[in-house]
Amino acid sequence: MRLVGGVAVILGLLGIFATLADGNLVGIVLSVLFIGGGVFLLKRSGGGRRTDSVPRPAR
């Protein structure tokens, strides 16, 4: 899912830059959807996890 999410974000960014020159609203909306879906997939796959510097207490 990480690879697909990353590719979707990259395609969305490229699509935004390509359609901004034309002013095509449909292309801009589709690009934003690609970016949103890619970010969702990246978050879902655990791409944004942080490691705690302080260990958790034992239960």
C-alpha positions as CSV (number, residue, x, y, z in Angstrom):
1,M,0.0,0.0,0.0
2,R,2.9,2.3,0.6
3,L,4.1,2.1,-3.0
4,V,0.6,2.7,-4.4
5,G,0.1,5.6,-2.0
6,G,3.4,7.2,-3.0
7,V,2.7,6.8,-6.7
8,A,-0.8,8.3,-6.2
9,V,0.7,11.4,-4.4
10,I,3.3,11.9,-7.1
11,L,0.7,11.5,-9.9
12,G,-1.6,13.9,-8.1
13,L,1.2,16.5,-7.8
14,L,2.1,16.2,-11.5
15,G,-1.6,16.4,-12.4
16,I,-2.0,19.6,-10.4
17,F,0.9,21.3,-12.1
18,A,-0.2,20.1,-15.5
19,T,-3.8,21.3,-15.1
20,L,-3.1,24.6,-13.4
21,A,-1.6,25.9,-16.7
22,D,-4.8,25.0,-18.5
23,G,-7.2,26.0,-15.7
24,N,-9.1,22.8,-16.0
25,L,-11.2,22.5,-12.9
26,V,-12.0,18.8,-13.3
27,G,-8.3,17.9,-13.6
28,I,-7.5,19.9,-10.5
29,V,-10.3,18.1,-8.5
30,L,-9.1,14.7,-9.7
31,S,-5.5,15.6,-8.8
32,V,-6.6,16.6,-5.3
33,L,-8.5,13.3,-5.0
34,F,-5.3,11.4,-6.0
35,I,-3.3,13.3,-3.5
36,G,-5.9,12.7,-0.7
37,G,-6.1,9.0,-1.5
38,G,-2.4,8.6,-1.6
39,V,-2.0,10.3,1.7
40,F,-4.7,8.1,3.2
41,L,-2.9,5.0,1.9
42,L,0.4,6.2,3.3
43,K,-1.1,6.8,6.7
44,R,-3.0,3.5,6.6
45,S,0.2,1.6,5.8
46,G,2.0,3.0,8.8
47,G,4.2,5.5,7.0
48,G,3.8,8.2,9.7
49,R,4.5,6.2,12.8
50,R,6.8,7.7,15.4
51,T,9.0,5.8,17.8
52,D,8.7,6.8,21.4
53,S,12.0,7.8,22.9
54,V,10.8,6.9,26.4
55,P,9.8,3.3,26.8
56,R,6.3,2.5,27.9
57,P,5.9,1.1,31.4
58,A,5.4,-2.6,31.8
59,R,1.8,-3.8,32.5
